[in-house]
Amino acid sequence: MTERESPRAELPRLVILAPQPADPPFRVLEVDGQVVGEATSISEVVAVAVSLGYTAEDLDDPDKVRWVGGDSYTWAPR
């Protein structure tokens, strides 16, 4: 199996990390492996995605976006 064929050999450009306990809870956003900010709602994630040239629909594409610790509906720590 080549690296290209292996599942998830490379992270997508946008990674949304697991919800963090706070008031309100937030998720850390990474672009190309660098922390670019925090989001407390999906609309804030969409704004970052749009700045990368993505659409809201791209948030469900695992080749473009990786959600850690839950999906786009998960905003509270587990």
C-alpha positions in Angstrom: 0.0 0.0 0.0 1.4 3.4 -0.9 1.1 6.4 1.3 -1.5 7.9 -0.9 -3.6 4.8 -0.6 -3.3 4.6 3.2 -6.3 6.0 5.1 -5.7 9.5 6.5 -2.0 9.6 5.9 -2.2 13.3 5.8 -4.3 15.7 7.9 -6.8 18.0 6.2 -5.9 21.7 6.1 -8.6 22.6 8.7 -8.8 20.6 12.0 -11.3 21.4 14.7 -10.2 20.0 18.0 -12.5 18.6 20.8 -14.7 21.0 22.8 -13.0 22.5 25.8 -14.7 23.2 29.1 -15.4 26.9 29.5 -18.3 29.3 29.7 -19.1 29.1 26.8 -17.4 25.9 25.6 -15.1 26.4 22.6 -13.1 24.4 20.1 -9.6 25.2 19.0 -9.1 25.6 15.2 -5.9 24.6 13.4 -5.0 25.5 9.8 -2.1 23.7 8.3 -1.0 22.5 11.8 -1.0 26.0 13.3 -3.6 27.2 15.9 -5.5 30.1 14.3 -8.2 30.7 17.0 -11.1 29.4 18.9 -14.7 28.9 17.9 -17.8 28.8 20.1 -20.2 28.1 17.3 -20.4 26.6 13.8 -20.7 30.0 12.3 -17.2 30.9 13.5 -15.9 27.7 12.0 -17.6 28.6 8.7 -15.9 32.0 8.7 -12.5 30.3 8.9 -13.4 27.7 6.3 -14.5 30.5 3.9 -11.2 32.3 4.4 -9.6 29.1 3.1 -11.8 29.0 0.1 -14.1 26.3 1.4 -17.9 26.3 1.5 -20.1 25.4 4.4 -20.7 22.0 2.6 -16.9 21.3 2.8 -17.2 21.0 6.6 -18.6 17.5 6.1 -15.8 16.5 3.7 -13.2 14.5 5.7 -10.5 15.2 3.1 -10.8 19.0 3.8 -11.9 19.1 7.5 -11.2 16.9 10.5 -13.5 17.1 13.5 -11.9 15.7 16.7 -14.0 14.8 19.7 -17.4 15.0 17.9 -18.9 16.5 14.8 -20.2 19.9 13.9 -23.1 19.5 16.3 -20.9 18.8 19.3 -20.1 21.9 21.2 -20.0 20.7 24.8 -17.2 18.6 26.3 -18.1 14.9 26.7 
